[in-house]
Amino acid sequence: MRQRFARRWVGVLAAFSAVVVLGACSPTPPLNADTPQGPTTPPQLPIDESTIRLNQIQMIGSHNSYHMAPSEQILGLLGSLSSLVPDIASELGDPALLNYTHPPITTQLQRGLRTFELDVFADNQGGRFSSPLLPEIFNLAGPRPTGMDQPGMKVLHIQDLDFMSRCPTLIGCLQEMKSWSDSNPGHLPVIINIELKDDPLPEPFDATPIEPFGQANLDRLDAEIRSVLADRLITPDDVRGDSVDLRSALTEHGWPTLAESRGRFLFFMDNANKRDLYLQDHPSLAGRVMFTSSGEGQPDGAILKVNDPGDGSMIRSLVEQGYIVRTRADDDVTRPSVTQRDTAFASGAQVIHSDFPQGQAAANGYTVTFGTSPAARCNPVNTTPTLCSAVAAALSRG
């Protein structure tokens, strides 16, 4: 595979002979890399924990929470490729959108973030992503991934191109979260969006074969999560209880209370196209670790992904029906939208992900916080301002 890949690149290398020396086309420094540190103590929430349920809070978190920007040489190469081979470049996307870096997961937790997104690849043999091909082919300088050699789920953005990660393995990411949790017992629940990655890159970038997420790998993913956080999970079984299915449970009883959810972790799967496979032999997610995110009106319907808040009306309707909704405050690191952010806030979506949460800011100063309560607050759609303000003194920890 690698020999075939190298032969295909002979023509591309010739076209790039004038631009591989990339010192003259360095991009701007990665966003978020050196922004001031936020508060090291979690924010307080004005919520009566005995009466507020998990779907009645809003939390801001990070999009691609593990992400570190590619090296200047890789970004420069991809930018040049956009001009020389536009058909391929259009499939890969704008390299400027890769130019952001989040701090370590522990730092994000210390700043008050309680929701994260992790992109996960299967790697049952180990070493699949240890030696990215783009730096090898073009002899590029810059950092290389570490900790990728052992079998297990890996956390990165795009194989061979955008591969640097704060925590390269899923086990490592979860152990970091658990270690912080051990030191901060009783913290607000942590909600984690898992996006499964198993698509190959377009030719001629498709050198690294990608393992599909069939049922066996979905089972392995559940097992890895349980291996770290088994006694701290909020699972579909926990929410369903004695009800016939998840949707009925939420209609009849609602989500667990905030008090019941403290110190625990909830996972949901981003991929709509994997929902049926994940449900196979697990009706209404019986025995599964993760919630699905595309089951509106279905027995497993509990958490829904609506990345674009639009005008907020669709999300508001879903929140009023008892769903937990994940949306994004911004989807363009070069031009983040204040309108999109404010619409996401007003929509009532409980999980709002951003590339610029607490402690990070865009070049124009854009950031995503709730002001005096930077990362969590009462939900504006399904709680009352009176309730939220009346119990402001109830919380002393985040």
NUTOR-670319 format. One record per residue (C-alpha): residue in one letter; z, y, x. Coordinates in steps of 0.02 Angstrom, whole numbers, padded with zeros to 5 digits, always signed. Example, Ala and Ser with C-alpha at 12.3 -4.5 7.8 and 13.67 -1.06 7.14 Angstrom:
BEGIN
A+00390-00225+00615 S+00357-00053+00684 
END
This chain:
BEGIN
M+00000+00000+00000 R+00049+00124+00135 Q-00109+00084+00239 R-00220+00113+00087 F-00127+00275+00052 A-00153+00335+00232 R-00340+00298+00226 R-00359+00395+00063 W-00279+00545+00147 V-00408+00558+00289 G-00515+00678+00187 V-00367+00773+00122 L-00299+00795+00298 A-00465+00870+00352 A-00459+00995+00210 F-00284+01042+00257 S-00314+01060+00444 A-00300+01247+00430 V-00142+01249+00326 V-00033+01107+00391 V+00037+01229+00517 L+00143+01303+00381 G+00243+01433+00470 A+00128+01569+00404 C+00149+01518+00222 S+00336+01497+00203 P+00393+01519+00022 T+00541+01621-00031 P+00712+01545+00001 P+00769+01421-00131 L+00855+01498-00280 N+01041+01467-00304 A+01071+01413-00125 D+01187+01552-00067 T+01252+01634-00224 P+01435+01684-00232 Q+01562+01551-00277 G+01629+01554-00455 P+01810+01528-00505 T+01889+01371-00435 T+01999+01343-00588 P+01923+01282-00752 P+01908+01407-00895 Q+02018+01399-01048 L+01950+01358-01220 P+02014+01443-01377 I+02024+01280-01476 D+02158+01185-01573 E+02128+01013-01501 S+02210+00922-01646 T+02083+00990-01770 I+01925+01019-01668 R+01801+00877-01644 L+01687+00845-01497 N+01535+00917-01586 Q+01627+01080-01622 I+01622+01147-01445 Q+01480+01218-01341 M+01464+01179-01156 I+01351+01250-01022 G+01294+01134-00884 S+01163+01114-00749 H+00986+01051-00766 N+00941+00923-00631 S+01120+00939-00572 Y+01091+00847-00407 H+00938+00948-00354 M+00906+01024-00182 A+00746+01122-00152 P+00612+01040-00044 S+00589+01106+00132 E+00488+01264+00159 Q+00350+01157+00238 I+00336+01044+00086 L+00335+01191-00034 G+00204+01278+00073 L+00096+01121+00079 L+00107+01097-00110 G+00065+01280-00136 S-00091+01264-00028 L-00137+01105-00120 S-00136+01203-00283 S-00283+01305-00219 L-00380+01167-00130 V-00362+01024-00254 P-00321+01105-00422 D-00347+00947-00526 I-00212+00853-00431 A-00102+01007-00423 S-00105+01027-00611 E-00033+00853-00632 L+00105+00887-00506 G+00153+01056-00579 D+00193+01224-00501 P+00287+01198-00337 A+00379+01363-00366 L+00474+01275-00506 L+00550+01157-00377 N+00626+01297-00274 Y+00808+01292-00331 T+00965+01213-00261 H+01126+01168-00350 P+01294+01158-00261 P+01382+00989-00246 I+01437+00909-00410 T+01621+00935-00364 T+01591+01122-00343 Q+01506+01129-00512 L+01655+01041-00591 Q+01775+01161-00506 R+01678+01306-00582 G+01708+01235-00756 L+01545+01144-00791 R+01569+00988-00897 T+01392+00933-00932 F+01259+00873-00810 E+01086+00796-00797 L+01042+00654-00677 D+00866+00584-00650 V+00877+00398-00612 F+00753+00279-00528 A+00777+00090-00516 D+00781+00016-00340 N+00835-00165-00347 Q+00785-00208-00168 G+00847-00048-00086 G+00753+00069+00030 R+00615+00112-00093 F+00644+00299-00071 S+00715+00302+00106 S+00556+00363+00192 P+00459+00488+00085 L+00272+00479+00118 L+00222+00663+00113 P+00325+00712+00267 E+00266+00555+00356 I+00081+00584+00324 F+00085+00768+00371 N+00217+00752+00507 L+00324+00883+00424 A+00492+00940+00486 G+00640+00955+00372 P+00780+00850+00300 R+00758+00670+00244 P+00858+00577+00113 T+01007+00474+00167 G+01104+00337+00079 M+00949+00261+00000 D+00943+00093+00090 Q+01056-00013-00020 P+01000-00087-00187 G+01047+00012-00343 M+00997+00159-00451 K+00940+00313-00356 V+00952+00496-00406 L+00807+00612-00359 H+00676+00720-00442 I+00501+00667-00384 Q+00469+00521-00267 D+00388+00566-00099 L+00379+00753-00142 D+00544+00822-00208 F+00670+00695-00147 M+00825+00785-00082 S+00981+00752-00185 R+01163+00804-00177 C+01209+00624-00224 P+01064+00505-00187 T+01137+00356-00281 L+01198+00348-00460 I+01356+00258-00403 G+01388+00400-00279 C+01365+00535-00411 L+01484+00447-00531 Q+01613+00412-00396 E+01613+00597-00352 M+01644+00640-00534 K+01780+00508-00549 S+01867+00571-00393 W+01871+00747-00465 S+01931+00676-00631 D+02072+00584-00544 S+02130+00750-00472 N+02112+00842-00638 P+02180+00726-00773 G+02158+00781-00951 H+02002+00884-00916 L+01874+00924-01050 P+01756+00779-01084 V+01606+00768-00968 I+01436+00740-01051 I+01296+00671-00941 N+01111+00669-00983 I+01023+00522-00897 E+00833+00537-00879 L+00748+00375-00830 K+00605+00396-00707 D+00472+00262-00690 D+00305+00353-00691 P+00191+00341-00537 L+00123+00499-00459 P-00064+00538-00478 E-00183+00480-00343 P-00180+00502-00196 F+00009+00527-00205 D+00045+00357-00285 A+00097+00268-00126 T+00272+00216-00178 P+00271+00085-00317 I+00397+00127-00453 E+00502-00003-00543 P+00487+00009-00732 F+00641+00024-00841 G+00625-00137-00939 Q+00774-00216-01024 A+00841-00293-00863 N+00849-00124-00776 L+00925-00043-00930 D+01061-00176-00923 R+01086-00142-00737 L+01102+00044-00773 D+01238+00012-00902 A+01327-00102-00779 E+01326+00030-00641 I+01401+00160-00756 R+01535+00039-00814 S+01575-00011-00635 V+01639+00166-00600 L+01697+00234-00767 A+01732+00084-00879 D+01902+00142-00943 R+01849+00324-00964 L+01691+00307-01068 I+01657+00370-01243 T+01532+00237-01299 P+01433+00214-01460 D+01555+00075-01506 D+01701+00198-01492 V+01618+00321-01610 R+01553+00190-01732 G+01721+00104-01757 D+01719-00001-01914 S+01571+00089-01993 V+01407-00001-02019 D+01315+00110-01894 L+01332+00271-01794 R+01252+00384-01922 S+01370+00320-02058 A+01520+00342-01942 L+01478+00523-01909 T+01449+00557-02093 E+01609+00470-02146 H+01729+00511-02005 G+01647+00631-01882 W+01655+00635-01693 P+01817+00599-01596 T+01934+00747-01579 L+01940+00850-01422 A+02115+00783-01387 E+02049+00604-01398 S+01903+00646-01283 R+01996+00728-01139 G+01975+00646-00969 R+01827+00543-01030 F+01639+00534-00999 L+01495+00520-01123 F+01318+00472-01074 F+01156+00490-01169 M+00980+00433-01124 D+00846+00567-01119 N+00693+00457-01144 A+00624+00438-01321 N+00500+00307-01261 K+00641+00191-01203 R+00743+00202-01363 D+00675+00046-01449 L+00695-00058-01291 Y+00874+00002-01265 L+00914-00042-01447 Q+00838-00216-01434 D+00975-00344-01466 H+01097-00198-01481 P+01086-00136-01661 S+01155+00040-01679 L+01189+00031-01490 A+01321-00105-01506 G+01383-00148-01332 R+01283-00010-01249 V+01352+00127-01135 M+01233+00269-01175 F+01187+00355-01336 T+01002+00380-01372 S+00931+00555-01397 S+00787+00530-01519 G+00861+00443-01670 E+00861+00582-01800 G+00891+00503-01970 Q+00908+00330-01892 P+01060+00213-01881 D+01085+00260-01698 G+01063+00447-01730 A+01207+00542-01650 I+01141+00645-01503 L+00971+00730-01504 K+00870+00813-01367 V+00782+00974-01418 N+00735+01052-01251 D+00652+01207-01325 P+00772+01299-01441 G+00626+01389-01525 D+00700+01513-01647 G+00859+01410-01658 S+00840+01361-01840 M+00798+01177-01810 I+00946+01152-01694 R+01062+01242-01814 S+01010+01124-01954 L+01042+00971-01845 V+01212+01036-01790 E+01259+01066-01972 Q+01216+00883-02006 G+01341+00825-01875 Y+01226+00790-01729 I+01264+00839-01549 V+01110+00928-01481 R+01055+00957-01303 T+00941+01106-01266 R+00894+01215-01118 A+00938+01397-01090 D+00792+01415-00969 D+00644+01311-00911 D+00565+01421-00778 V+00664+01463-00621 T+00543+01603-00577 R+00555+01692-00746 P+00709+01635-00843 S+00715+01705-01019 V+00864+01799-01087 T+00793+01775-01261 Q+00787+01586-01240 R+00964+01585-01172 D+01035+01689-01314 T+00941+01586-01444 A+01013+01426-01369 F+01188+01501-01382 A+01167+01554-01563 S+01086+01390-01616 G+01249+01294-01601 A+01178+01166-01479 Q+01330+01085-01400 V+01249+01045-01231 I+01154+01189-01150 H+01079+01154-00979 S+01022+01287-00856 D+00965+01309-00677 F+01082+01461-00669 P+01253+01412-00738 Q+01421+01483-00684 G+01419+01538-00501 Q+01229+01540-00485 A+01105+01679-00523 A+00919+01711-00522 A+00845+01847-00412 N+00849+01968-00560 G+01033+01932-00593 Y+01004+01815-00740 T+01143+01688-00764 V+01209+01579-00906 T+01393+01595-00953 F+01496+01630-01108 G+01575+01781-01025 T+01764+01768-01016 S+01751+01580-01051 P+01610+01543-00930 A+01561+01363-00971 A+01638+01310-01138 R+01688+01386-01305 C+01705+01353-01491 N+01538+01315-01572 P+01475+01468-01668 V+01391+01361-01802 N+01518+01233-01859 T+01685+01318-01822 T+01756+01482-01882 P+01797+01632-01771 T+01967+01639-01854 L+02009+01461-01802 C+01947+01487-01625 S+02043+01649-01596 A+02200+01588-01684 V+02224+01443-01564 A+02173+01531-01403 A+02343+01495-01324 A+02333+01308-01361 L+02236+01264-01204 S+02302+01282-01029 R+02175+01174-00938 G+01987+01151-00941 
END
